[in-house]
């Protein structure tokens, strides 16, 4: 009889979800060391009850779903090939079927984690796979690289409870916005894990947050707290049914019930039970801990603001971290300047500039200008700020001059200098002046290099001499830099091949005007610039130089920088 009970118990136990198995062991199996027949029957009865409870819950079946989705994606690729040869295409229908399959699966995942509180790890893996499919589908294209079909199929998700009650709706324009749904589900998953008393729940959630960060980026972590949104303010893409109550609340203060028994708090959903509600701050703290760890590794102003927007508590800790790592590299130095600037930490800014200003890079101009602006606003530090502004304007103007001279290589020839002085003495807009301006620019402009003769090219290669870049090579480099304008790994290359000198110059000039004596400083500096670049004194000469630059696509950054300098000159003249 005992063996029959044991085999039956094993079969039932194996059919239970992992969370139910653990619960059964903790509640009943520890007592099985010495049991009477009646007690054994009671234990088996309890296991049978759990089996019935979980017998009709949805199944995640990640392996089976991968196979199903992969078949649809394969069919989508085949359809693209067929459509290239035939006009008939089922692309829209296949994409719609993939989205409907994912949406249906997401509803099952929510029911498992929130209603049944089981299969948390499997649900997490399934959500990651949904995003993987969303990315692959978003990158897929039809004939000629067209993504119209993918972008035109909306994502409509309606969640109903097992009892059929309408719970929540999402209406998104296309699958590329699927992250809003997934991050909302993750919040439900995390709060359910904690509410269910899952063993090592906090450690598991921390690991899951790292997975989410790897897939979505660190900005997604704070969105989890706010149910998939950028902040606590909901948009028109979600329709909640007894889901969310928003209000203003101090991040570290417990909330109270209002008149209708709901909790007013931007960190929770109104459908949560009191047991779920107790976990909202635990989720927030786990997210904060992860963000603070990231800040210690790679600080930035955006990350700092994201953290203190969630809670002001870590601010002091972040400042301590920053004081230790600020001078580790140029990127941490720039981040420290921008954070100290937003917090008006003038003493810390001056201390950094005194000891490690050599870490500043040209691409750090925005952070540098923000820090100097803080110094300008305080009388004590204003003289130092003005010296910095003057130095930076001089250096930026010199860089623009070098760029211009690379496109007009004859500017420094004595004969061309003398001719320019003679042109400046002629009457403005007169025909002789116009003709001589055109002739002068023909003389000073850098000619477009012709393709190198094959024999000369071979000789140069044999001697180890670099052949140099022609116009097409430069165009290829510019196109490469445009592939991802925000890629930080290409920042140094962008600075080398396409420096943002106009933005830099305009920023420093605008900063000078924040002080009453700033205009006098700019007027004095223009006199020096006009001595070094006499063409700045003449609007028609500058305009014709700009016209010539506009005909060279690879010189857009030169055109932009010089145009900014000529506008500054026009204001000073």
Secondary structure, 3 states (H helix, E strand, C coil): CHHHHHHHHHHHHHCCCHHHHHHHHHHCHHHCCCCCHHHHHHHHHHHHHHHHHHCCCCCCCHHHHHHHHHHHHHHHHHHHHHHHHCCCCCHHHHHHHHHHHHHHHHHHHHHHHHHCCCCHHHHHHHHHHHHHHHHHHHHCCCHHHCCHHHHHCCEEEEEECCCCCEEEEEEECCHHHCHHHHHHHHHHHHHHHHHCCCCCHHHHHHHHHHHHHHHHCCHHHHHHHCCCCCCCCCCCCEEECCCECCCCCCCCCCCCECCCCCECCCCCECCCCHHHHCCHHHHHHHHHHHHHHHHHHCCCHHHHHHHHHHCCCCHHHHHHHHHHHCCCCHHHHHHHHHHHHHCCCHHHHHHHHHHHHHHCCHHHHHHHHHHHHHHHCCHHHHHHHHHHHHHHHHHHHHHHHHHHHHHCCCCCCHHHHHHHHHHHCCCCCCHHHHHHHHHHHHHHCCCCCCCCCHHHHHHHHHCCCCCCCCHHHHHHHHHHHHCCCCCHHHHHHHHHHCCCHHHHHHHHHHHHCCCCCHHHHHHHHHHHHHHHCHHHHCHHHHHHHHHHHHCCHHHHHHHHHHHHHHHHHHHHC
